[in-house]
Amino acid sequence: MERFFNIAGPCDSAKHYMLSAADRLPEVASLIRKEQYFVIYAQRQCGKTTALLALRNDINAGSERVAMYCSLGAVEGVSDPADGVPMIYSRIEWCADHFSKKP
C-alpha cells in the first residue's frame, strides 16, 4: 500500500507519512525514566494521540516498563461523578486487561 498524508485520527507509520514521536517529544523519555508526570497539550489534530501511541509502543518494546494508552472519551459527557467515576475505573481496567500485557 502506498503511504499518504493522514488528516483524521491517529497515524500509522505503515500507512501514513509521519514524523517520529520520539523526535517530537524528546524530553518525555527523560521524564519517564525519572518517574515524573507530563502533560501533552495542543490544539486538535496536532498528533497528540499518534505521539502517545508511538510512545506506548516504544516503551512496550523494551523490557523495563509496560505502558498503556486509555482513552476516556466515552465519559466526556458525564457530569455526575457518581456515574462518571465507575465508568472511568471500568475503562482503565479494561485497557489494562487488554493492552498492557507483554507478549
Phi, psi and omega in degrees: 000137179281133180288155180213169177279125180270135179241006180211125176082174181298146179272152175235120186298339177286334183251331190238151169287134180199158175274152177296133178295324180297324178289329181278336182232059187296330183280345185293320180302319178295318179297319180295315178301326180274003181058043179258160176270159174208158179235135173249116184231126178196168179291175181299146173058039177259354178104017181298310181295316179301316180296317180293321178294320178293320178298316177302314181295319178297316180296315182289342177287337178273187182243357184282319187223166172237130180246149180229141173249128181223117177271134179253025180302329181293341182262359187306319184269002182274121183259339182270117180303330179298330176269320187288317183299313177298326178294318178297313179302314180298319180294316178297318179299317179297314179298318180297319180293325189260337189238347187258006182277135175284145179293000000 
